[in-house]
Amino acid sequence: MKSVPTKGSTKESITVGFLFESNKNRLKLTSPLGDIGYNREIKDKNIHRPGLALAGYLQLFRYDRVQVCGNTEMQYLASLNDKQRKAAIEKIFELTVPCIIVTNDNKVDDLFLKIAKDNQVPVLRTPLETTKLVYFMSDFLDDQFSPQTVVHGSFVDVYGMGLLITGRSGIGKSEIALDLVERGQRLVADDVVMITRKGEGILMGSGTDLVKHFMEIRGLGLIDVRSMFGIRAIRFQKRVEIVVELMDWQSDAEYTRTGLDDETINILGVPITRVKLPIFPGKNVTVICEVIALSYLLKHYGYDPAKEFSKRLEAVILEKSKQVGERAIDYFEHDFE
């Protein structure tokens, strides 16, 4: 399927300055040394606690990661005399450490800051507890370094299911998305959909900062869905759960009739349910998209209509095979209408 790329790109690095600006309000970050070392690059999404390294064990020290110093590390340094503390800090800062984040509003003394400044290592502080800081920072770094790809299509939240509508240019993806919004569904992105893999089996879709919730309707132009339909008509991100591929109707093509065989497509290494939907003038694709979402919900909760019908058919065939020669019609009580 050409319209849904299965491979994506992964960001190789971010700068400490970008990390600080992106999180200074949310994590209440401050920078005692100003913007010193903000051009240093972070190339690993994991976080490291340098406790053992401060104590002198450097063999397994991952100095290339963001370093987080909590109560344990700072109280250990405070327990040392000036000479020992200087030696311990210098061992860390002489390596290519991207940055150090001090949590719990721990005091950073002048010696710590002087050695950091001499080695151009950025030092950040936060009042958050270490566990909470690690949680939020890990989530941020995971987002930055996760595989990502761009899909040409429309992405809509339909009854809580993330439907990615794809197909050739001009087939009517935006019009269908607009019709779904008018029926009470929520637009996530149109035309350009950014898909990011979170963890091993979760894909998150969102729009770009430029386009956001604008839509292009051929013959009409650009419209702002948020301004026109209100805040309830949009979402900023949603999990991708179903790909609906719109196809031009061909009389000689084979299309699924029962739905017994589920078809999937691989996006960034994650299998996603795919529905190939042939369209032609007069076909109510919007309602079918809603039914696709509802059917997916039923399957999620353990009810598969196609398999249920197959079981009933098998039961009827088996029952009829035992009733050879009997009447096939059984009227309900005395209703001869």
Buried (B, 14 or more C-beta within 10 A) or exposed (E): BEBBBEEBEEEEEBBBBBBBEBBBEEBEBEBBBEEBBBEBEBEBBEBBBBEEBBEEEBEEBBBBBBBBBBEEBBEBBEEBEEEEBBEBBBBBBEBEBBBBBBBBEBEBBEBBBEBBBEBEBBBBBBBBBBEBBBEBBBEBBBBBBBBBBEBBBBBBBBBBBBBBBBBBEEBBBBBBBBBBBEEEBBBBBBBBBBBBBBEEEEBBBBBEEEBBBBBEEEEEEEBEBBEEBEEEBBBEBBBBBBBBBBBEEEEEEEEBEEBEEEEEBEBBEBEBBBBBBBBEEEEEBBEBBBEBBEBBBEBEEEEBEBEEEEEEEEEEEEEEEEEEEEEEEEEEEEEEE
